[in-house]
Amino acid sequence: MRVLIIAVICMLSLGACQSQHMQAIDKSNLNLTVDDHSALIEFMRPESYGSRFQSSIFNITNGTPELVGILSAQNRFIIKLPAGSYRFAVIGENADFLDAELDDGKLYAASITTHIGFMRMQYKLHAVKNSSLEAFNQQCPSCIWTKPLPSAKEWADANMPSIRSKISKYLPKWINNPSRAIINPSDNLAP
């Protein structure tokens, strides 16, 4: 009996931990329509690895980090933006970045991978290129759709000094990397 209890505790501790600042939603509640002046970009963290840690994603296009969502393992969210040029950051122990040029009426995607850091998890943003929507969804068929709660912004505001510090530290190196992550207008997900 004791072995069974220990096994259950171990399994529970390895399970995914949903961010307290995000709410699970049904896909049917998502607004997936785009018009002639907007685009959609989906962020997905398909791995179950590092399930106790969350990765926060920011739109840093105008220089001021604006939280767009927080991803736990096997979670996803989607945002609607006016077509145009954007820069996103994922924050953990480090910061990593993604540039995106979004065209009107299209759906784009980025995935986040997890790596062991010194004290916490580190994250990397990847541009999804030349993929179909079906192939992208197969990366994580059981991923949970989420949306930010009002407390997400409060959390981001309270942690803004640390977030800005990581962006300042890691962005110059990323900008000078010729193989940095970029979503081009033609990288939209084909239906």
N, C-alpha and C positions, 0 to 999 in steps of 0.2 A: 504494500500500500504506500509506503514511504517513497519508494522509487517512482510510483505512478504520480504522486503529488509533485515531486521534483521535476519529472518530465513535463507535466502540465505547466508548471511555473516557467520552465525554460522555453517551451513553445510560445507561451503568451508573451514573454519578454522579447522574442524574436519577431513577433507580429508587427504589422504596420501600425504606426502611430499617426493618426490624423491630426493635422495642425488644429489647434483650438481657435485659430483665426480664419478658418475656411469652413464652408458648409458643403456637405455632399448634396448634390442635386441630381435629379433625373435628367437624362439627355433631352427628353421631350420639353423640358423647361428652358432650354438654351435658345437664344435668338441667333440662329445661324444664317440669317438673311443679310446679304450685302447689297448695296446700291451702287450707282455710278461714281460715288465719291468715297467709298469706304472699302476696307479689306478686313479680313479676319486673320488672326495668328493664334495658333494653338501651341501651348507649352505642355509637354508631357515628360514625366519622370518614370520610365517604364520598369526600371529595375526594382527588385525588392530589397536589394542591398542597402544598408544604412537606413533602415526603416524607422529608427528612433529619432532621426534628425530631419529637419525641414530646410528646404532651400527657398530663399526669398528672391523674387524676380522683380526688377525695377526697370521702368522706362527712364533712361537718363539722357534723352535726346536734347533737352533744353538746358542741361547742366544741373538741374535740381532732381535728385532721385524721387521718383513717384512709384510707389508700390503698385504692381499690377496683380500680384498673387503670391501665394506661398505653396510650394509643392512638397508633399510627403511622398514616400515611395509609392509607386503604382497609383499616382494621382495625375490629373490633367485639368487644365482650364483653358478657356478661349476668350480672347478679347477682340472687340471691334474698334478699329481706328480709322481716321481719315487716311486715304492713300498718301504715301510720301516716304521720306527717309527717317529711320529710327535707329536708336542704339539702346540695347537692353543689357542689363547686368544681372548676374546671379551671384548671390552673396552667401558664403558659408564662412569657413576659416579664411578663405581666399575670396577673390572676386574674379569672375570671367565674363566675357562680353560677346555680343552678337550684333552686327549691323544688319539692318533689313531695309530693303527698298520694296515697298508694298504697292502693287498696282490696284486700280479700281476693280471691285467685284470679284476678287480672288481670295483663296484660302491658302495660307502658308503655315509652316510648322517648324518647331524647334524642339529638340529633346535635351534633357539634362542627364548627365552621367555623374556618378558618385565615386570618389576616391578617398582613401584614408589620408587624413592630414596629421599634423603633429598633436593637436589637442581636440580637434573636431573634424567633421567631414569637409572635404573640398569638392567643389562642383565645377563642371565644364558644360558650357552651352554648345550645342551642335546645330548647324543649319541642316534641315532636311531638304535634300535636293533630289530631283528626278524620281519622285515617288508618286504612287497613286494613293488616294485616300484609304483605300482598302489595305494596301501594304503597310501604310503607316499605322493604321488601327490594329493590325496583326502584331505589332511590337508589344502591345499590352492590351489584349482583348478584355481583361478584367479591370483595367484602370478605372478609377472612380472619378466622375466629373465633379468639379468643385467650383465654388465662387467665394470671393472674400466676404467676410463679415465686417461690420463697422470697426470691430476691435483690431482688425488687421492694420488699419491706418494709424490707430493709437499706438500699436506695437512699433510700427515703422518710425513714427515721430519720436518715440522714447529712445529708439536705438539709432537715430540719425547720425550722431557723431561717429559711431563705429562704422556705419555703412559708408559715410563719406570718406573716412580714413582708408577703408579697404579699396574703394574706387580710386582714390588718389594714388595709392600705392601700386595697384596692379594695372591700371589703364595705360600708362605710358609704355610698358613692356608689351602689352597686347597690341597697341597701335603699330608698333615697330615689327610685329610678327607678320611676315608675308603670307602665312597660311592661316590667318585669323578667320573666324567664322563669319560668313556673309551670306545673307539670303538675297538673291538677285530677283528682279521682277519675274523672270521666267521659271523660278523655282516653285511656283505654286503647285499645290497638290491637284493632280488630275482626278476628276470624279470617277 
